[in-house]
Amino acid sequence: MALFALSFGRANAQTSPQLDSLRDAKVRILRDLKNLQVARDSAATKKDAILAEISFVSHQITLRAELLATMNREVKQLTAEIEEIQATIVAKEKELKQIQEEFGRLMVATYKAMHSKSTSFYLLSAKSLSQTYKRLIYFQAISDMQNAQVEEIKAKKAELAKKKHELEQKKLEKVALVREKEKERNKLVKLEKDQKKLYEELRVQELKIAAQIKAKEQERKALDKAIVLEIERLTALPKVGSAEDFSSLNKIFFKNKGRLPWPMPKSVGTVTRHFGHNILPGSNTAINLQGIDITTRSGQSVRTIWAGKVAQVMPIPGQGKIVIVQHGDYYSVYANLREVTVNPGQEVTMLDILGSARTDASTSETKIHFQLYKGRVAQDPELWLAGKK
């Protein structure tokens, strides 16, 4: 394949402060767009996570409310049972008092029937031993009946008092548990409130970032238009060198469309973003790329795709360097270089090393941005480049 090292160019084409400034601004805006998109993706991810957490917490609050309602019903039931037992105890005490009063009245009636005689006299006045025995049995039966009733009432009263005590203890424990569960529910309510507030803040932040992305994209489009106008101005300048030389070089370059070598070997380069219309990940924002992104390994050498002259070398703060090589009416652009080994005005041949690919410290990604122009018109590099050789 023939190589050309002709002296060609356009007047003042090696350097244009206005064009350099526009290109610098464009690179800065693209960098800002990328940073904004990362921030937007991060905010969206956090927002989605918090939304899921809010749903989970809200469900917990609902379950806690149902649990508290159930426990409050249990406390209410325990209170009713305690009140019922207390009423039963009062009734038993009243029954005991009534039995004691009835026994007293019975004894009084018996004494009166005996004309105020003593029990011993009543027994001794019996007409026979059998009658005396029966009278003794009668008094004993009355006494036994009273004692049995008293003991039964006392036992029932003691049993009820014990059950009342157990229920009261159970009620105290249940009330304490209800209070604890109420505290937990209040914490969840506060957490839900805080999460909703954070979610709203993230939503506002996401909207703000989206507006910033839109504004940056509009600014980038305006700069693209300004760059095209600047290139139009440069291409309108008188040519340096013969028209035949330019025509011949352009024909040779065009003839090799689809066969130009890639800026790096196949084994170490992958196209990760293509020319033209692209949608930024995680958004509906569309961008129109003027070139392609090629991801590679750290420090990978970058080479020129064709013979020509280095038209410009531009350092971009925080974004490495850019090398522009002129091939007659065509220009190849190699952006995001770490080291550059050529200078403006230097003649280069095909596959000459221009520099090395830069690694982004924040993402650990190594890639170059490659563009190809015919005059002021951006070309799809993948239509011009051959298989990655």
Secondary structure, DSSP 8 states (H G I E B T S, - for coil): --------EETT-S--HHHHHHHHHHHHHHHHHHHHHHHHHHHHHHHHHHHHHHHHHHHHHHHHHHHHHHHHHHHHHHHHHHHHHHHHHHHHHHHHHHHHHHHHHHHHHHHHHTTT--HHHHHHT-SSHHHHHHHHHHHHHHHHHHHHHHHHHHHHHHHHHHHHHHHHHHHHHHHHHHHHHHHHHHHHHHHHHHHHHHHHHHHHHHHHHHHHHHHHHHHHHHHHHHHHHHHHHHHTS-EES-HHHHHHHHHHHHHTTTTB--SS-GGGEEEEE-SEEEE-TTSS-EEEESEEEEEE-TT-EEE-SS-EEEEEEEEETTTEEEEEEEETTEEEEEEEEEEE---TT-EE-TT-EEEEE-B-TTT--BEEEEEEEETTEEE-HHHHB-S--
